[in-house]
Amino acid sequence: MGYDARFRVWRGDSDGGALEDYVIPVNEGEVVLDIIHRLQATQAPDLAVRWNCKAGKCGSCSAEINGRPRLMCMTRMSTFAEDEVVTVTPMRAFPIVRDLVTDVSFNYEKAREIPSFSPPPDLAPGEYRMQQIDVERSQEFRKCIECFLCQNTCHVVRDHEDNKTAFSGPRFFIRVAELEMHPLDTGDRRDAAQDEYGLGLCNITKCCTEVCPEGITITDNAIIPMKERVADQRYDPLVWLGNKLFRRGRS
C-alpha cells in the first residue's frame, strides 16, 4: 500500500539555502533515492543530487537523512513511520555545490598524499605469491566504496574545518593500514600516519565504523592497530634502544 510522505529537502548552494517541504507519494519497497527521483520528476526538476549505481556499491548518493549520514539508495522508506517527516540534507563536512551535492575533492587530495603499494624491488608483478591467511586482515579494507560517510561523520573535520590540512580521516587511515598490513609491501608509513595524516588526532569514538555501509570495522581493525604500531615504534623502550644501537653501528 502506498502513502503520501512528508519530506524536507535542503535546497541552495554555496551562498546559502534552506529546507523546503514536499509531500510525495511512496510505494511499497522504495528507498529514499526513489523518492528523490520522483521529486525531481514531478515537483523539483532542478533538484541537484549525485547518484550512479543505486545498488550501494558506488558510494555516490551519500547524504544525511534525519541527521544520520547514509546512502540514499540503501535507506528503505519502511524504516520510517508513515507520519514521520523525512529530512534529507547534504553531507555537512564538505562544501556545498548545490542542493544535495557536495564538493568531496578534499578526499582525492588526501588520497594522492599516500605512497602507493611498494613491492620488493626484485619481485616482478607476475611473481607475487601470498597465502590467503596473510591477506585476509587487510582484505577487509578493500571493500571501501568511497562514499565518504566516515569522513563526513568524523567530528575532527566535521566540527573543525581548520583540521583538514593536518587530518586525512578514517577512509585514508584504512588505506594506510591496508598497505601496512599487506604481506608484500615494503614501505613504512607509520611516521607519515602520525605526522602527516593526523592519526594522533583520532580519539576513536567509532562513529566512522557505525556509518560504514560496507560494515568495515574501521576503528578496531585499522585505526587502533595503526596507533599501536606507531606507539611501538616511538615509545617501546626496546625498539628505541635497538634503533639507537643500529644508528650507532652505522656511523
C-alpha positions as CSV (number, residue, x, y, z in Angstrom):
1,M,0.0,0.0,0.0
2,G,1.3,3.4,-0.9
3,Y,1.0,6.6,1.1
4,D,2.0,10.3,0.9
5,A,5.2,11.1,2.8
6,R,6.3,14.4,4.1
7,F,9.9,15.3,3.0
8,R,12.1,18.2,3.9
9,V,14.9,18.6,1.5
10,W,17.7,21.2,1.7
11,R,17.8,23.5,-1.4
12,G,20.5,26.0,-2.0
13,D,24.2,26.5,-3.0
14,S,27.4,27.8,-1.5
15,D,25.8,31.2,-0.9
16,G,23.2,29.7,1.4
17,G,19.9,27.8,1.3
18,A,17.0,26.4,3.4
19,L,14.9,23.3,3.9
20,E,11.9,23.1,1.7
21,D,8.8,21.0,2.4
22,Y,7.3,18.5,-0.1
23,V,4.6,15.9,0.0
24,I,5.4,13.0,-2.3
25,P,3.8,9.5,-2.9
26,V,5.7,6.5,-1.6
27,N,5.2,2.9,-2.9
28,E,5.9,-0.3,-1.1
29,G,9.6,-1.4,-1.2
30,E,11.1,2.0,-2.2
31,V,14.2,3.7,-0.8
32,V,14.9,7.3,-0.2
33,L,16.6,7.7,-3.6
34,D,13.4,6.6,-5.3
35,I,11.5,9.4,-3.6
36,I,14.2,12.0,-4.5
37,H,14.0,10.8,-8.2
38,R,10.2,11.1,-8.1
39,L,10.5,14.6,-6.5
40,Q,12.8,15.6,-9.4
41,A,10.4,14.2,-12.0
42,T,7.2,15.8,-10.6
43,Q,7.9,18.8,-8.4
44,A,11.6,19.9,-8.4
45,P,13.2,19.3,-11.8
46,D,16.2,21.5,-10.8
47,L,17.0,19.5,-7.7
48,A,20.7,18.5,-7.8
49,V,21.6,15.1,-6.5
50,R,24.6,12.8,-7.1
51,W,23.9,9.1,-7.8
52,N,25.0,6.3,-10.0
53,C,24.5,2.5,-9.3
54,K,21.5,2.6,-6.9
55,A,22.9,-0.7,-5.5
56,G,25.1,0.5,-2.6
57,K,28.3,0.0,-4.4
58,C,29.4,3.3,-6.0
59,G,29.1,5.5,-2.9
60,S,27.7,8.4,-4.9
61,C,24.4,9.1,-3.2
62,S,25.7,9.9,0.3
63,A,23.6,12.4,2.2
64,E,22.3,13.0,5.7
65,I,18.9,11.5,6.4
66,N,17.2,12.7,9.6
67,G,20.7,13.8,10.7
68,R,22.4,10.5,10.1
69,P,25.0,10.0,7.3
70,R,23.6,7.3,4.9
71,L,23.4,6.1,1.4
72,M,20.0,7.2,0.0
73,C,19.8,4.1,-2.2
74,M,20.2,1.8,0.9
75,T,17.8,3.6,3.2
76,R,14.4,2.0,2.9
77,M,11.3,4.1,3.4
78,S,9.9,1.3,5.6
79,T,12.4,2.3,8.3
80,F,10.4,5.5,8.9
81,A,6.8,5.8,10.2
82,E,4.3,6.9,7.6
83,D,3.6,10.1,9.6
84,E,7.3,10.9,10.1
85,V,8.9,13.8,8.4
86,V,12.0,12.6,6.5
87,T,14.7,15.3,6.3
88,V,17.4,15.0,3.6
89,T,20.4,17.3,3.7
90,P,23.9,17.3,2.1
91,M,26.9,16.0,3.9
92,R,27.9,18.6,6.4
93,A,31.7,18.1,6.4
94,F,32.1,19.2,2.8
95,P,31.4,22.4,0.9
96,I,28.0,22.7,-0.8
97,V,27.9,22.7,-4.6
98,R,24.2,22.8,-4.9
99,D,21.3,21.2,-3.1
100,L,22.4,17.6,-2.1
101,V,25.7,17.7,-4.0
102,T,28.9,18.5,-2.1
103,D,32.5,19.1,-3.1
104,V,34.4,16.0,-1.9
105,S,37.6,16.9,-3.7
106,F,39.3,17.1,-0.3
107,N,39.3,13.3,-0.2
108,Y,41.0,12.9,-3.5
109,E,43.7,15.4,-2.5
110,K,44.4,13.3,0.6
111,A,44.5,10.1,-1.4
112,R,47.3,11.5,-3.6
113,E,49.4,12.1,-0.5
114,I,49.6,8.4,0.5
115,P,52.5,6.5,-1.1
116,S,51.3,3.6,-3.3
117,F,51.9,-0.1,-2.8
118,S,55.7,-0.8,-2.8
119,P,56.5,-4.5,-3.6
120,P,60.0,-5.9,-3.2
121,P,62.2,-4.5,-5.9
122,D,63.4,-7.9,-7.1
123,L,59.9,-9.3,-7.5
124,A,58.2,-9.0,-10.9
125,P,54.3,-8.4,-10.9
126,G,53.6,-12.0,-12.1
127,E,55.7,-13.4,-9.3
128,Y,53.6,-12.2,-6.3
129,R,52.9,-15.1,-4.0
130,M,50.9,-14.9,-0.8
131,Q,48.9,-17.2,1.4
132,Q,45.3,-16.3,1.9
133,I,45.7,-16.2,5.6
134,D,48.3,-13.4,5.1
135,V,46.0,-11.2,3.1
136,E,42.7,-11.6,5.0
137,R,43.5,-9.0,7.6
138,S,43.9,-6.2,5.0
139,Q,41.4,-7.5,2.6
140,E,38.5,-6.1,4.6
141,F,39.7,-2.6,3.9
142,R,39.4,-3.1,0.2
143,K,35.7,-3.2,0.4
144,C,35.6,0.6,0.8
145,I,33.3,2.2,-1.8
146,E,34.5,5.7,-1.1
147,C,31.1,7.0,-0.1
148,F,33.0,9.3,2.4
149,L,30.3,8.8,5.0
150,C,33.0,8.0,7.6
151,Q,34.8,11.2,6.6
152,N,31.6,13.2,7.0
153,T,30.7,11.9,10.4
154,C,34.2,12.3,11.9
155,H,33.9,15.2,14.2
156,V,37.6,16.0,13.8
157,V,36.9,17.6,10.4
158,R,33.1,17.9,10.7
159,D,33.3,20.4,13.5
160,H,36.8,21.8,12.9
161,E,37.4,23.0,9.4
162,D,40.9,24.0,10.2
163,N,41.9,20.4,11.0
164,K,41.5,19.4,7.3
165,T,45.1,20.4,6.5
166,A,46.5,18.0,9.1
167,F,43.9,15.2,9.2
168,S,43.3,12.7,6.4
169,G,40.3,11.0,8.1
170,P,39.2,7.4,8.6
171,R,38.9,6.5,4.9
172,F,42.6,7.1,4.5
173,F,43.6,5.5,7.8
174,I,42.2,2.3,6.5
175,R,44.2,2.8,3.2
176,V,47.4,3.2,5.2
177,A,46.5,0.2,7.4
178,E,45.8,-1.9,4.3
179,L,49.3,-1.1,2.9
180,E,51.0,-1.6,6.3
181,M,49.4,-5.0,6.7
182,H,50.0,-6.2,3.1
183,P,52.5,-9.1,3.3
184,L,54.4,-7.9,0.2
185,D,54.5,-4.1,0.9
186,T,57.9,-2.9,1.9
187,G,57.0,0.7,2.7
188,D,56.9,2.1,6.3
189,R,54.1,4.6,6.7
190,R,54.0,4.8,10.5
191,D,55.7,8.2,10.8
192,A,53.7,9.6,8.0
193,A,50.5,8.3,9.5
194,Q,51.2,10.2,12.8
195,D,53.0,13.3,11.5
196,E,51.4,14.0,8.1
197,Y,48.0,12.3,8.1
198,G,47.0,13.2,11.7
199,L,46.4,9.7,13.2
200,G,47.0,11.1,16.6
201,L,44.0,13.5,16.3
202,C,41.6,10.5,16.2
203,N,40.1,9.8,19.6
204,I,38.5,6.5,18.5
205,T,34.8,7.4,19.1
206,K,33.9,4.7,16.5
207,C,31.4,7.0,14.7
208,C,33.1,6.1,11.4
209,T,32.5,2.4,11.9
210,E,28.9,3.0,12.8
211,V,28.0,4.7,9.5
212,C,30.1,2.4,7.1
213,P,27.6,0.8,4.6
214,E,30.2,-1.9,3.9
215,G,30.5,-2.9,7.6
216,I,34.2,-2.3,7.7
217,T,35.4,-2.2,11.3
218,I,37.4,0.9,10.8
219,T,38.3,1.8,14.3
220,D,39.0,-1.6,15.8
221,N,40.7,-3.3,12.8
222,A,42.5,-0.3,11.2
223,I,42.9,2.8,13.3
224,I,43.7,1.2,16.7
225,P,46.3,-1.3,15.2
226,M,47.9,1.7,13.4
227,K,48.1,3.6,16.7
228,E,49.7,0.6,18.3
229,R,52.3,0.3,15.5
230,V,53.2,4.0,15.9
231,A,53.4,3.6,19.7
232,D,55.6,0.5,19.4
233,Q,58.0,2.3,17.0
234,R,58.2,5.6,19.0
235,Y,57.7,4.6,22.7
236,D,58.6,0.9,23.1
237,P,62.0,1.1,25.1
238,L,63.4,-2.0,23.4
239,V,62.7,-0.6,20.0
240,W,64.1,2.7,21.0
241,L,67.3,1.1,22.2
242,G,67.6,-1.1,19.1
243,N,67.3,2.0,16.9
244,K,69.9,3.8,18.9
245,L,72.4,0.9,18.6
246,F,71.6,0.4,14.9
247,R,72.3,4.0,14.1
248,R,75.5,4.0,16.3
249,G,76.8,0.9,14.4
250,R,76.3,2.6,11.0
251,S,78.2,5.8,12.0
